[in-house]
Amino acid sequence: MGMKFAMGCLLLCQLAVAQTGSPSISFLSPTIAPAGSPDTLLTVTGSGFVNGARVLWNGTALQNSSVKSSTQITATISQTLLATSGYFPVTVANTPGNPSFASYFSVPPAISGVNGLVPSFVQTGSNDLTLTVNGFGFVTAQPYPSVLYWTPRDSQTRIPLQTTVQSSTRLTAIVKANLLTTAGFATVSVFNSLGDGGLSSAEFLFGVLSPIVLKPDNAPAGSPDTPMTITGTGFFNPVVTWKGENGQTTNLPVSQSPNPTSTTVVVTIPKALLLNVGNAQVQVVPGESFTFSSATASLFATFSITGSPTITRLDPNSATAGSPALDMNINGTGFASGATANWTPAGGQPSNLLVSFKSSMLLVATITADQLRTGGSVQVTVKNPTGDPSLPGTFTVIAGPTINTTNGLSPSSAPVNSAPVSLIVTGTGFVSTSSVRWNGTELATTFDSTIQLRATIPLNLLAVAGPAPITVINSPTGTPSNAVSFNVIAGPTINTTNGLSPSSTAVNSPLTTLTVAGTGFISASKVRWNGTELVTIFDSITQLRATIPANLLTVVGQVPITVINSPTGTPSNAITFNVVAGPTINVTNGLSPVSAVVNSGPTTLTVTGTGFLSTSRVRWNGSDLVTNFGSATQLSATIPTNLLTTAGPAQVTVSNNGSLSNSVTFTVTETIPTISTNGLSITSAPVNSLAMQITVTGTGFVPQSKVLWKGGELVTIVDSTTQLRATITAALLAIAGPAQVTVINSPTGTPSNMATFTVVSPTPVNFSTFTATTGTQPTLNLTLGAAATSKLTGALDLTFTPASGVAGLPSVFVSKEVMFSNSSTTLPFTVDPGSTTVAIPNSLRFSQGTVAGTVTVTMTSLSNSLGASVLPSPRPSASVVIDSAAPVTTSGSVKILNVTSSAFSVEVQGFSTTRDLTSVTFVFTAGSGTQLDGSTTFTVPLTGTAPAWFSSTPGINGGGGFLLTMPFTFSGDTSALGNVSVTLSNSKGTSVSVSGGR
């Protein structure tokens, strides 16, 4: 049976890209969350979801993506992502495949629910104020940072405020005084992007409140139900609240409902609210049934419940008699405005205190100086305007001053005719007006505290030896304290045991300073040498210093030392000063040891000889060493390490207060270090390596040894006399070539033998040339010019540039068909030590592409095992050109589909490197044993349809690939339809014919 068919493609033919199906999003749930929200579960509904699909937030995969079905997927939006406000694209990506189109999720800024506004209300008529707003997601970046808006309750106009964004969680704004003139509430909100970037998810009310007056404003505790009139403005259908001291809030019943213009409201305070003494806060808020623009919300007013108060504590609760006036805190409960305080001394007359009311728990009372004049116990009580007085609290007025009997005076004595003495007096009961008295005469006095005074004893009171009574009085009419004696001591005395320092010196010593210790010294005291006055310095009443000139030290012997306070005064006792013969070091065995190695540690030197004193000092080249006195024939001294850094002789002497002994030589010898064969733990490293530590082994190392690199010191750690560790910095490893390593034991010492460390140049890298037919997957060979000395890691980057004649693509284009076989344009690789080729050659395969242009592979990184870059410069690369060619029909892609009783379609898949198609030709053949009637060859022009496809977004994403579907109509028996052969033409030629059937 035959079959007739007609081509119906002139109006129905279509082009489609051959690619993996992409998912799509229908809607998100939820679509909004305020900034600062916790982790949020997002449900995405759509189609085309496959196992392994991921939800992307602004291009980044979300946590815990879970595919529930092909139409639903869930994921978690973390709290971190919700910390920043804005609109964020959400997409779904299958693996492999293109991502879906984006749906948007809104994260508006949010004002926090607790302390969101600070302050939250002010009184009408206030000046400009700074409003602080706390929340989340505020935008600090220019040019569109967050802005705070003020919207009056009866207005639809948002007023932008002068706003400063302190951080993403806090901003401040200036509310001008003209916005605070009328009582009411305003809405505060936050916008981003000049008002069109999203309203804040939370809006807060700010109150502008009017003052109110209560009449009465107090009542005694236990009163019955009490009417109260409240005066203010704009009361209508008001709510009156009562907040007691326990923090509970109660609405008071309104007994008289005012009209819209009323300025008063009458309420009743139930007796249950008047049981306990204290203060309550009353506030009036107008009802919502009245137009808010003329309504008034009030500030709080205080209502006092009076009664018998209670005192819990007085602060302070004592003062010294004679003190000036002072303020006292009276702490307690039940204090009412107008409360008074009473002051009743024991056995005295009561008087009132001046009181300032602070709260129901605090009064501040002023105690006058007259009330503090007499010592004793005082009863303090508090009485409210009504009710009984409180139980008393006790205040103690401490009686007059007292001087401590054991250590009340410092000093407690002075030599006769001393200079003026500063006297410190300690005791109790001192006040700012206290005066110190000397035998009844007031001294110039300074008040330090209630337990300390300072006074000056003038010179004329120290002219006569003997005791003088010291007392303290707090006022001219007050009672003096107890008396403590101050002793004016006659004549000087030198201590017999340690009165002279030094007590001897060597004959022919230079000028010597002598310290004399004793008692009774004055500023006019003079030290005498065998009756001759010395130049004397007065340090204190117990110490003098005098200068013994060199001419008095020329004769060996004993000299008497005395002190006299005046030319006609009585000299002190005499103490002997010895002038002894000079020191001598034994020439043969005077030093032990006689030598030390350069840079050795501190060395103890024993010096043997004669004439040594307790003040003798061993000297090294003229500088004193730390010296210990053993006996008149032996001293010991410490030679520090810093004196042993240079080889050579040193002269050792002994000084007795400047008199020098003979000189004996001490020798510092040098040790030359040696680096062993193979003495470097590491002998080479690639250029640009990271800093590294090497170990140097050898002999003759000392604690001061340093490893040198080309003569420059490295940071060195001394492990032992045979091992050092040194750090080679990255800067030293940045220059290729050999470096000489040596060791020195001192800055001027002889260096060791040399060892060589080599900084190796980068390894050259070569690409083999490669060519390929369009659509194939060639293997790219990568080799090194020399074997790797350590494991190398690197990366290759693939780029594709379309040919200049290919229309409709960006200047740089890489499709999913032009990438490495790991579905990426970047390929990491490794090279094993000793190898010259890449370790994983299969990973270097990539698809050749379906668009005319140039594929370039470039090495972007190459690092050694230490992480240092060894990438050659310029970076190695290789390229292959994909030529413009005739279309290619993919083998096996020609199919006859969708056969019905009157129609079918032909599908053809392929690619055109020029990204154009001019025509397609179909040649049909009959099935076995059948025939076709009419024309069997059809050529369809594509010059109108193909450009539209290649310039569309799917066409750009598809590169040169296409899927051609051509519908046909027919009549007759479908069994006559056998195969169809298809050829395609573009601007470069015609493809090879490819056949297919049903």
Summary of the structure (lengths in Angstrom):
residues: 998
radius of gyration: 53.0
end to end distance: 18.6
largest distance: 164.6
contacts: 3265
relative contact order: 0.07
helix: 6%
strand: 51%
